[in-house]
Amino acid sequence: MQKDKREFAERLRAAMLRAGYEARPSVLEREFNLRHWGKPMTLHGVRRWLQGEVIPDYKKLQTLAEWLKVSVAELAEGKALAAKSQSDSRVRGLTYQDRDLLELFLRL
């Protein structure tokens, strides 16, 4: 179980970096609480995610996955989707803001 928690923390840090964020508790707390409709997370709580002490519940995983633009399965279990990684290569050079703008445009 400890290994699962450590691996989750590694995936979370990597996803934050890929999305253009520093993998720091203060950044994670701010960005997560801006997007999550449930009870806000504390700095200590999100630090435990990044340190591999705790894995968040499913609703929190959903919020993290939507924010970081990864699947819940990829974040929780490391099951990367091949199609996702192919589409990521096309937008790799874009900033986080540019990616958001592109995503909004594609929804039109």
N, CA, C and O atoms as a GROMACS GRO file, in nm:
protein
  432
    1MET      N    1   0.082  -0.120   0.000
    1MET     CA    2   0.000   0.000   0.000
    1MET      C    3   0.087   0.127   0.000
    1MET      O    4   0.054   0.225  -0.066
    2GLN      N    5   0.197   0.123   0.074
    2GLN     CA    6   0.287   0.238   0.076
    2GLN      C    7   0.343   0.266  -0.063
    2GLN      O    8   0.359   0.381  -0.102
    3LYS      N    9   0.373   0.158  -0.136
    3LYS     CA   10   0.426   0.174  -0.271
    3LYS      C   11   0.324   0.245  -0.360
    3LYS      O   12   0.361   0.332  -0.440
    4ASP      N   13   0.195   0.208  -0.347
    4ASP     CA   14   0.090   0.271  -0.426
    4ASP      C   15   0.083   0.421  -0.397
    4ASP      O   16   0.067   0.502  -0.488
    5LYS      N   17   0.095   0.456  -0.271
    5LYS     CA   18   0.088   0.598  -0.232
    5LYS      C   19   0.208   0.676  -0.287
    5LYS      O   20   0.192   0.787  -0.336
    6ARG      N   21   0.325   0.617  -0.279
    6ARG     CA   22   0.444   0.683  -0.332
    6ARG      C   23   0.434   0.700  -0.484
    6ARG      O   24   0.470   0.805  -0.538
    7GLU      N   25   0.385   0.596  -0.552
    7GLU     CA   26   0.371   0.604  -0.697
    7GLU      C   27   0.267   0.708  -0.736
    7GLU      O   28   0.284   0.780  -0.835
    8PHE      N   29   0.157   0.717  -0.659
    8PHE     CA   30   0.058   0.820  -0.685
    8PHE      C   31   0.121   0.958  -0.673
    8PHE      O   32   0.100   1.045  -0.758
    9ALA      N   33   0.199   0.979  -0.568
    9ALA     CA   34   0.265   1.109  -0.546
    9ALA      C   35   0.356   1.143  -0.664
    9ALA      O   36   0.360   1.258  -0.707
   10GLU      N   37   0.429   1.046  -0.714
   10GLU     CA   38   0.517   1.069  -0.830
   10GLU      C   39   0.436   1.109  -0.952
   10GLU      O   40   0.473   1.200  -1.025
   11ARG      N   41   0.324   1.039  -0.975
   11ARG     CA   42   0.239   1.072  -1.091
   11ARG      C   43   0.177   1.211  -1.076
   11ARG      O   44   0.166   1.285  -1.173
   12LEU      N   45   0.136   1.245  -0.954
   12LEU     CA   46   0.078   1.377  -0.930
   12LEU      C   47   0.180   1.487  -0.955
   12LEU      O   48   0.150   1.586  -1.022
   13ARG      N   49   0.300   1.470  -0.903
   13ARG     CA   50   0.406   1.570  -0.926
   13ARG      C   51   0.437   1.583  -1.075
   13ARG      O   52   0.453   1.694  -1.126
   14ALA      N   53   0.447   1.470  -1.144
   14ALA     CA   54   0.478   1.472  -1.287
   14ALA      C   55   0.366   1.540  -1.366
   14ALA      O   56   0.393   1.618  -1.458
   15ALA      N   57   0.241   1.512  -1.330
   15ALA     CA   58   0.127   1.574  -1.400
   15ALA      C   59   0.125   1.725  -1.377
   15ALA      O   60   0.094   1.801  -1.469
   16MET      N   61   0.158   1.767  -1.257
   16MET     CA   62   0.162   1.911  -1.229
   16MET      C   63   0.270   1.979  -1.313
   16MET      O   64   0.247   2.085  -1.370
   17LEU      N   65   0.386   1.917  -1.320
   17LEU     CA   66   0.496   1.974  -1.400
   17LEU      C   67   0.460   1.979  -1.548
   17LEU      O   68   0.488   2.078  -1.615
   18ARG      N   69   0.398   1.871  -1.600
   18ARG     CA   70   0.358   1.869  -1.741
   18ARG      C   71   0.254   1.977  -1.771
   18ARG      O   72   0.250   2.031  -1.882
   19ALA      N   73   0.170   2.007  -1.672
   19ALA     CA   74   0.066   2.109  -1.691
   19ALA      C   75   0.120   2.250  -1.672
   19ALA      O   76   0.046   2.347  -1.688
   20GLY      N   77   0.248   2.263  -1.636
   20GLY     CA   78   0.308   2.394  -1.622
   20GLY      C   79   0.306   2.452  -1.482
   20GLY      O   80   0.322   2.573  -1.465
   21TYR      N   81   0.285   2.369  -1.382
   21TYR     CA   82   0.281   2.414  -1.243
   21TYR      C   83   0.400   2.357  -1.166
   21TYR      O   84   0.450   2.249  -1.198
   22GLU      N   85   0.443   2.430  -1.065
   22GLU     CA   86   0.544   2.378  -0.974
   22GLU      C   87   0.477   2.274  -0.885
   22GLU      O   88   0.363   2.293  -0.842
   23ALA      N   89   0.546   2.166  -0.856
   23ALA     CA   90   0.491   2.059  -0.771
   23ALA      C   91   0.517   2.094  -0.625
   23ALA      O   92   0.597   2.029  -0.558
   24ARG      N   93   0.448   2.198  -0.578
   24ARG     CA   94   0.462   2.243  -0.439
   24ARG      C   95   0.326   2.242  -0.372
   24ARG      O   96   0.224   2.265  -0.438
   25PRO      N   97   0.321   2.215  -0.242
   25PRO     CA   98   0.193   2.211  -0.171
   25PRO      C   99   0.112   2.340  -0.183
   25PRO      O  100  -0.010   2.334  -0.199
   26SER      N  101   0.176   2.456  -0.177
   26SER     CA  102   0.102   2.582  -0.185
   26SER      C  103   0.034   2.598  -0.320
   26SER      O  104  -0.078   2.649  -0.328
   27VAL      N  105   0.101   2.556  -0.426
   27VAL     CA  106   0.043   2.564  -0.560
   27VAL      C  107  -0.072   2.465  -0.572
   27VAL      O  108  -0.179   2.500  -0.623
   28LEU      N  109  -0.051   2.343  -0.526
   28LEU     CA  110  -0.154   2.240  -0.534
   28LEU      C  111  -0.277   2.281  -0.453
   28LEU      O  112  -0.389   2.265  -0.500
   29GLU      N  113  -0.258   2.333  -0.333
   29GLU     CA  114  -0.371   2.375  -0.249
   29GLU      C  115  -0.453   2.483  -0.319
   29GLU      O  116  -0.576   2.472  -0.326
   30ARG      N  117  -0.386   2.585  -0.370
   30ARG     CA  118  -0.456   2.696  -0.434
   30ARG      C  119  -0.533   2.650  -0.558
   30ARG      O  120  -0.653   2.678  -0.571
   31GLU      N  121  -0.466   2.580  -0.646
   31GLU     CA  122  -0.528   2.539  -0.772
   31GLU      C  123  -0.639   2.436  -0.750
   31GLU      O  124  -0.742   2.440  -0.817
   32PHE      N  125  -0.617   2.344  -0.657
   32PHE     CA  126  -0.719   2.243  -0.629
   32PHE      C  127  -0.844   2.309  -0.571
   32PHE      O  128  -0.955   2.281  -0.617
   33ASN      N  129  -0.828   2.395  -0.472
   33ASN     CA  130  -0.943   2.457  -0.407
   33ASN      C  131  -1.018   2.552  -0.499
   33ASN      O  132  -1.137   2.576  -0.477
   34LEU      N  133  -0.953   2.606  -0.601
   34LEU     CA  134  -1.023   2.689  -0.699
   34LEU      C  135  -1.120   2.606  -0.783
   34LEU      O  136  -1.218   2.660  -0.835
   35ARG      N  137  -1.094   2.477  -0.796
   35ARG     CA  138  -1.170   2.392  -0.888
   35ARG      C  139  -1.264   2.293  -0.819
   35ARG      O  140  -1.359   2.246  -0.881
   36HIS      N  141  -1.239   2.262  -0.694
   36HIS     CA  142  -1.315   2.157  -0.624
   36HIS      C  143  -1.434   2.217  -0.551
   36HIS      O  144  -1.422   2.316  -0.480
   37TRP      N  145  -1.550   2.155  -0.570
   37TRP     CA  146  -1.673   2.207  -0.510
   37TRP      C  147  -1.698   2.153  -0.370
   37TRP      O  148  -1.791   2.199  -0.304
   38GLY      N  149  -1.620   2.060  -0.324
   38GLY     CA  150  -1.637   2.005  -0.190
   38GLY      C  151  -1.563   2.087  -0.086
   38GLY      O  152  -1.526   2.202  -0.108
   39LYS      N  153  -1.543   2.024   0.029
   39LYS     CA  154  -1.471   2.088   0.138
   39LYS      C  155  -1.329   2.120   0.092
   39LYS      O  156  -1.262   2.035   0.034
   40PRO      N  157  -1.281   2.243   0.118
   40PRO     CA  158  -1.146   2.279   0.074
   40PRO      C  159  -1.038   2.197   0.143
   40PRO      O  160  -1.054   2.156   0.258
   41MET      N  161  -0.931   2.174   0.072
   41MET     CA  162  -0.817   2.102   0.128
   41MET      C  163  -0.724   2.201   0.197
   41MET      O  164  -0.710   2.316   0.156
   42THR      N  165  -0.660   2.153   0.302
   42THR     CA  166  -0.561   2.234   0.373
   42THR      C  167  -0.424   2.214   0.308
   42THR      O  168  -0.403   2.121   0.231
   43LEU      N  169  -0.333   2.302   0.342
   43LEU     CA  170  -0.197   2.290   0.294
   43LEU      C  171  -0.136   2.158   0.341
   43LEU      O  172  -0.067   2.089   0.266
   44HIS      N  173  -0.163   2.123   0.466
   44HIS     CA  174  -0.111   1.997   0.521
   44HIS      C  175  -0.169   1.877   0.445
   44HIS      O  176  -0.097   1.780   0.418
   45GLY      N  177  -0.297   1.883   0.412
   45GLY     CA  178  -0.362   1.772   0.342
   45GLY      C  179  -0.302   1.747   0.204
   45GLY      O  180  -0.275   1.633   0.168
   46VAL      N  181  -0.283   1.853   0.127
   46VAL     CA  182  -0.227   1.834  -0.007
   46VAL      C  183  -0.080   1.798  -0.002
   46VAL      O  184  -0.029   1.730  -0.091
   47ARG      N  185  -0.010   1.845   0.103
   47ARG     CA  186   0.131   1.806   0.120
   47ARG      C  187   0.140   1.655   0.138
   47ARG      O  188   0.234   1.592   0.090
   48ARG      N  189   0.043   1.598   0.208
   48ARG     CA  190   0.042   1.453   0.229
   48ARG      C  191   0.023   1.378   0.096
   48ARG      O  192   0.076   1.268   0.079
   49TRP      N  193  -0.052   1.437   0.002
   49TRP     CA  194  -0.065   1.377  -0.131
   49TRP      C  195   0.071   1.377  -0.201
   49TRP      O  196   0.114   1.276  -0.256
   50LEU      N  197   0.137   1.493  -0.198
   50LEU     CA  198   0.266   1.507  -0.267
   50LEU      C  199   0.378   1.425  -0.203
   50LEU      O  200   0.474   1.389  -0.271
   51GLN      N  201   0.366   1.396  -0.075
   51GLN     CA  202   0.467   1.318  -0.005
   51GLN      C  203   0.441   1.168  -0.013
   51GLN      O  204   0.524   1.088   0.030
   52GLY      N  205   0.326   1.129  -0.069
   52GLY     CA  206   0.295   0.987  -0.080
   52GLY      C  207   0.246   0.925   0.049
   52GLY      O  208   0.264   0.806   0.072
   53GLU      N  209   0.183   1.006   0.134
   53GLU     CA  210   0.130   0.955   0.259
   53GLU      C  211  -0.016   0.912   0.246
   53GLU      O  212  -0.062   0.823   0.318
   54VAL      N  213  -0.089   0.976   0.155
   54VAL     CA  214  -0.233   0.954   0.140
   54VAL      C  215  -0.269   0.964  -0.008
   54VAL      O  216  -0.210   1.043  -0.082
   55ILE      N  217  -0.367   0.883  -0.050
   55ILE     CA  218  -0.425   0.896  -0.184
   55ILE      C  219  -0.564   0.958  -0.166
   55ILE      O  220  -0.642   0.908  -0.085
   56PRO      N  221  -0.596   1.064  -0.240
   56PRO     CA  222  -0.727   1.128  -0.223
   56PRO      C  223  -0.842   1.038  -0.266
   56PRO      O  224  -0.823   0.941  -0.339
   57ASP      N  225  -0.964   1.072  -0.219
   57ASP     CA  226  -1.081   0.995  -0.259
   57ASP      C  227  -1.115   1.022  -0.406
   57ASP      O  228  -1.054   1.108  -0.470
   58TYR      N  229  -1.214   0.949  -0.457
   58TYR     CA  230  -1.243   0.954  -0.600
   58TYR      C  231  -1.285   1.094  -0.648
   58TYR      O  232  -1.241   1.137  -0.755
   59LYS      N  233  -1.368   1.164  -0.571
   59LYS     CA  234  -1.412   1.297  -0.614
   59LYS      C  235  -1.294   1.393  -0.625
   59LYS      O  236  -1.288   1.474  -0.717
   60LYS      N  237  -1.202   1.383  -0.533
   60LYS     CA  238  -1.084   1.469  -0.538
   60LYS      C  239  -0.994   1.428  -0.655
   60LYS      O  240  -0.934   1.513  -0.721
   61LEU      N  241  -0.984   1.297  -0.680
   61LEU     CA  242  -0.907   1.251  -0.796
   61LEU      C  243  -0.967   1.304  -0.926
   61LEU      O  244  -0.894   1.342  -1.017
   62GLN      N  245  -1.101   1.307  -0.932
   62GLN     CA  246  -1.167   1.361  -1.052
   62GLN      C  247  -1.129   1.508  -1.073
   62GLN      O  248  -1.098   1.549  -1.185
   63THR      N  249  -1.132   1.585  -0.966
   63THR     CA  250  -1.096   1.726  -0.975
   63THR      C  251  -0.952   1.743  -1.020
   63THR      O  252  -0.922   1.824  -1.108
   64LEU      N  253  -0.863   1.665  -0.960
   64LEU     CA  254  -0.721   1.671  -0.999
   64LEU      C  255  -0.703   1.634  -1.146
   64LEU      O  256  -0.630   1.701  -1.219
   65ALA      N  257  -0.770   1.527  -1.188
   65ALA     CA  258  -0.755   1.480  -1.326
   65ALA      C  259  -0.806   1.583  -1.426
   65ALA      O  260  -0.742   1.607  -1.528
   66GLU      N  261  -0.921   1.644  -1.397
   66GLU     CA  262  -0.974   1.746  -1.487
   66GLU      C  263  -0.881   1.867  -1.495
   66GLU      O  264  -0.855   1.919  -1.604
   67TRP      N  265  -0.831   1.909  -1.382
   67TRP     CA  266  -0.740   2.025  -1.378
   67TRP      C  267  -0.611   1.996  -1.454
   67TRP      O  268  -0.565   2.079  -1.532
   68LEU      N  269  -0.553   1.879  -1.431
   68LEU     CA  270  -0.423   1.846  -1.489
   68LEU      C  271  -0.435   1.782  -1.628
   68LEU      O  272  -0.334   1.750  -1.691
   69LYS      N  273  -0.558   1.765  -1.674
   69LYS     CA  274  -0.586   1.712  -1.808
   69LYS      C  275  -0.526   1.573  -1.829
   69LYS      O  276  -0.459   1.546  -1.929
   70VAL      N  277  -0.552   1.487  -1.732
   70VAL     CA  278  -0.516   1.346  -1.741
   70VAL      C  279  -0.639   1.266  -1.701
   70VAL      O  280  -0.733   1.322  -1.645
   71SER      N  281  -0.639   1.137  -1.730
   71SER     CA  282  -0.752   1.055  -1.687
   71SER      C  283  -0.737   1.020  -1.540
   71SER      O  284  -0.626   1.021  -1.486
   72VAL      N  285  -0.849   0.988  -1.477
   72VAL     CA  286  -0.845   0.945  -1.337
   72VAL      C  287  -0.763   0.818  -1.326
   72VAL      O  288  -0.685   0.802  -1.232
   73ALA      N  289  -0.780   0.726  -1.421
   73ALA     CA  290  -0.704   0.600  -1.419
   73ALA      C  291  -0.554   0.625  -1.429
   73ALA      O  292  -0.475   0.560  -1.361
   74GLU      N  293  -0.517   0.718  -1.514
   74GLU     CA  294  -0.374   0.750  -1.529
   74GLU      C  295  -0.318   0.807  -1.400
   74GLU      O  296  -0.208   0.771  -1.358
   75LEU      N  297  -0.392   0.896  -1.337
   75LEU     CA  298  -0.346   0.958  -1.214
   75LEU      C  299  -0.346   0.860  -1.098
   75LEU      O  300  -0.250   0.853  -1.021
   76ALA      N  301  -0.454   0.784  -1.084
   76ALA     CA  302  -0.468   0.695  -0.969
   76ALA      C  303  -0.386   0.568  -0.982
   76ALA      O  304  -0.326   0.522  -0.885
   77GLU      N  305  -0.382   0.511  -1.102
   77GLU     CA  306  -0.321   0.379  -1.118
   77GLU      C  307  -0.204   0.376  -1.216
   77GLU      O  308  -0.138   0.274  -1.230
   78GLY      N  309  -0.179   0.487  -1.284
   78GLY     CA  310  -0.068   0.491  -1.379
   78GLY      C  311  -0.100   0.430  -1.513
   78GLY      O  312  -0.009   0.399  -1.590
   79LYS      N  313  -0.228   0.413  -1.543
   79LYS     CA  314  -0.269   0.354  -1.671
   79LYS      C  315  -0.283   0.465  -1.775
   79LYS      O  316  -0.390   0.523  -1.791
   80ALA      N  317  -0.174   0.493  -1.842
   80ALA     CA  318  -0.174   0.598  -1.944
   80ALA      C  319  -0.246   0.550  -2.069
   80ALA      O  320  -0.237   0.434  -2.107
   81LEU      N  321  -0.316   0.641  -2.131
   81LEU     CA  322  -0.386   0.609  -2.255
   81LEU      C  323  -0.298   0.651  -2.372
   81LEU      O  324  -0.246   0.762  -2.374
   82ALA      N  325  -0.280   0.563  -2.468
   82ALA     CA  326  -0.193   0.590  -2.582
   82ALA      C  327  -0.241   0.712  -2.661
   82ALA      O  328  -0.159   0.794  -2.703
   83ALA      N  329  -0.372   0.725  -2.681
   83ALA     CA  330  -0.425   0.837  -2.757
   83ALA      C  331  -0.397   0.968  -2.687
   83ALA      O  332  -0.372   1.070  -2.752
   84LYS      N  333  -0.401   0.968  -2.557
   84LYS     CA  334  -0.375   1.089  -2.480
   84LYS      C  335  -0.231   1.135  -2.501
   84LYS      O  336  -0.206   1.254  -2.521
   85SER      N  337  -0.138   1.041  -2.496
   85SER     CA  338   0.002   1.081  -2.510
   85SER      C  339   0.031   1.130  -2.652
   85SER      O  340   0.117   1.216  -2.671
   86GLN      N  341  -0.039   1.076  -2.752
   86GLN     CA  342  -0.019   1.124  -2.888
   86GLN      C  343  -0.069   1.267  -2.903
   86GLN      O  344  -0.003   1.349  -2.966
   87SER      N  345  -0.185   1.297  -2.845
   87SER     CA  346  -0.237   1.433  -2.856
   87SER      C  347  -0.151   1.530  -2.776
   87SER      O  348  -0.138   1.647  -2.814
   88ASP      N  349  -0.091   1.484  -2.667
   88ASP     CA  350  -0.004   1.570  -2.588
   88ASP      C  351   0.117   1.615  -2.668
   88ASP      O  352   0.165   1.727  -2.650
   89SER      N  353   0.168   1.530  -2.757
   89SER     CA  354   0.287   1.567  -2.834
   89SER      C  355   0.259   1.685  -2.926
   89SER      O  356   0.351   1.759  -2.960
   90ARG      N  357   0.135   1.702  -2.968
   90ARG     CA  358   0.101   1.814  -3.056
   90ARG      C  359   0.096   1.947  -2.984
   90ARG      O  360   0.116   2.052  -3.045
   91VAL      N  361   0.070   1.945  -2.854
   91VAL     CA  362   0.058   2.070  -2.780
   91VAL      C  363   0.170   2.088  -2.678
   91VAL      O  364   0.161   2.175  -2.591
   92ARG      N  365   0.272   2.009  -2.688
   92ARG     CA  366   0.380   2.012  -2.590
   92ARG      C  367   0.444   2.150  -2.577
   92ARG      O  368   0.482   2.189  -2.466
   93GLY      N  369   0.458   2.224  -2.686
   93GLY     CA  370   0.524   2.354  -2.682
   93GLY      C  371   0.435   2.468  -2.637
   93GLY      O  372   0.482   2.581  -2.623
   94LEU      N  373   0.307   2.442  -2.613
   94LEU     CA  374   0.215   2.547  -2.572
   94LEU      C  375   0.223   2.573  -2.423
   94LEU      O  376   0.253   2.483  -2.344
   95THR      N  377   0.195   2.696  -2.383
   95THR     CA  378   0.188   2.728  -2.241
   95THR      C  379   0.055   2.676  -2.187
   95THR      O  380  -0.034   2.639  -2.263
   96TYR      N  381   0.042   2.674  -2.056
   96TYR     CA  382  -0.081   2.628  -1.994
   96TYR      C  383  -0.200   2.713  -2.039
   96TYR      O  384  -0.308   2.660  -2.068
   97GLN      N  385  -0.182   2.844  -2.045
   97GLN     CA  386  -0.289   2.933  -2.088
   97GLN      C  387  -0.327   2.907  -2.233
   97GLN      O  388  -0.445   2.910  -2.268
   98ASP      N  389  -0.227   2.883  -2.318
   98ASP     CA  390  -0.256   2.852  -2.459
   98ASP      C  391  -0.333   2.722  -2.472
   98ASP      O  392  -0.423   2.711  -2.556
   99ARG      N  393  -0.299   2.624  -2.390
   99ARG     CA  394  -0.372   2.497  -2.393
   99ARG      C  395  -0.518   2.517  -2.354
   99ARG      O  396  -0.607   2.461  -2.417
  100ASP      N  397  -0.542   2.598  -2.250
  100ASP     CA  398  -0.679   2.626  -2.209
  100ASP      C  399  -0.756   2.695  -2.320
  100ASP      O  400  -0.871   2.661  -2.348
  101LEU      N  401  -0.692   2.791  -2.385
  101LEU     CA  402  -0.756   2.863  -2.494
  101LEU      C  403  -0.788   2.768  -2.610
  101LEU      O  404  -0.897   2.774  -2.668
  102LEU      N  405  -0.695   2.681  -2.644
  102LEU     CA  406  -0.717   2.584  -2.750
  102LEU      C  407  -0.831   2.489  -2.714
  102LEU      O  408  -0.914   2.457  -2.799
  103GLU      N  409  -0.834   2.445  -2.590
  103GLU     CA  410  -0.941   2.355  -2.547
  103GLU      C  411  -1.078   2.423  -2.556
  103GLU      O  412  -1.175   2.361  -2.600
  104LEU      N  413  -1.086   2.550  -2.516
  104LEU     CA  414  -1.211   2.624  -2.527
  104LEU      C  415  -1.252   2.640  -2.673
  104LEU      O  416  -1.370   2.626  -2.707
  105PHE      N  417  -1.156   2.668  -2.760
  105PHE     CA  418  -1.185   2.681  -2.902
  105PHE      C  419  -1.238   2.550  -2.960
  105PHE      O  420  -1.334   2.552  -3.038
  106LEU      N  421  -1.178   2.439  -2.923
  106LEU     CA  422  -1.221   2.310  -2.976
  106LEU      C  423  -1.360   2.270  -2.928
  106LEU      O  424  -1.425   2.186  -2.991
  107ARG      N  425  -1.405   2.327  -2.819
  107ARG     CA  426  -1.540   2.297  -2.768
  107ARG      C  427  -1.649   2.371  -2.845
  107ARG      O  428  -1.767   2.337  -2.833
  108LEU      N  429  -1.611   2.473  -2.925
  108LEU     CA  430  -1.711   2.552  -2.999
  108LEU      C  431  -1.788   2.468  -3.098
  108LEU      O  432  -1.875   2.519  -3.168
   0.00000   0.00000   0.00000
